[in-house]
Each structure stands twice: as structure tokens, then as C-alpha cells.
Amino acid sequence: MSIHRDIVPLGDMLDYGHRVIAKVTAISRIDFDADENLQLAITHLLQIIGEAAGSVSESARIAHPEIDWPKIVGMRNRIVHDYRRIDLDIVWETATLDVPHLIAALEAFMPSDPP
């Protein structure tokens, strides 16, 4: 992993993952379903995470198979290119289940004091 090439997109994934968690903490699924602005915000944050994941080098992806790179990038592609068929069940599940795992995986190898 080239620290200078990958640290920015990996850091973005971590930062935006924390933003997702901040938005869904103490929010019920009923609240999420009733709040279009929250739905749009979470969807957009997941899109950014996917865009950043697409910028991570192949060597870094290979070095960290614990992260499901194709799934993350694929979600970004679905949001951007198939926006009429965004499944809010998947958005909610991703935000509440997958993003915490992504954050834990990233924090396990990201430097605590990046360059």
C-alpha cells in the first residue's frame, strides 16, 4: 500500500463512515423511513464511501481482503447509475450493519496519526 496514494481515500472512507454512524445512531428504522432528508443524506454518504473505495489502489485492496471492495464500489455504482431503484432496506442495512464493520476494519490498519 502506498501510504501517500491510499491514505486520502481510506481516510475519506473512515470519515464518511463515521458520519453515517452519527446520523443513524439512536434513529429507528421507522424514523429513517419517515425522513426523506435522512434517506438522501445516508445514501449520499454511502455514495462517497464507494467513490473513495474506488480510488484505493489494487495493492491496498489485495492487502485488505477483509473489506468487501466490490460490494462497496458496486453500491456506489447502483446509487449513481440506477438511482430510480435504490432499495432503502439495503441502504438501512448497509448504514447500520455494514458501515460499523467497515469502520472497525479501517481503524485496524489505518495510522492513528496519518501523514
Long-range contacts (C-beta under 8 A, 24 or more apart in sequence): 1-57, 1-59, 1-60, 1-63, 2-57, 2-59, 2-60, 3-111, 3-115, 4-115, 5-57, 6-56, 6-57, 6-60, 7-110, 7-111, 7-114, 7-115, 8-55, 9-52, 9-53, 9-55, 9-56, 10-52, 10-56, 10-60, 10-106, 10-110, 11-110, 11-114, 12-48, 12-49, 12-52, 13-49, 13-52, 13-53, 13-56, 13-72, 13-102, 13-106, 14-103, 14-106, 14-107, 14-110, 16-45, 16-48, 16-49, 16-52, 17-49, 17-99, 17-102, 17-103, 17-106, 18-103, 19-45, 20-45, 20-46, 20-49, 20-95, 20-99, 21-95, 21-99, 21-100, 21-103, 23-95, 24-92, 24-95, 24-96, 29-92, 32-88, 32-92, 33-88, 39-88, 39-91, 42-91, 42-92, 42-95, 43-79, 43-86, 43-91, 46-75, 46-76, 46-79, 46-91, 46-94, 46-95, 46-99, 47-75, 47-76, 47-79, 47-80, 49-76, 49-99, 49-102, 50-74, 50-75, 50-76, 50-77, 50-79, 51-76, 64-105, 64-109, 66-105, 67-102, 67-105, 67-106, 72-102
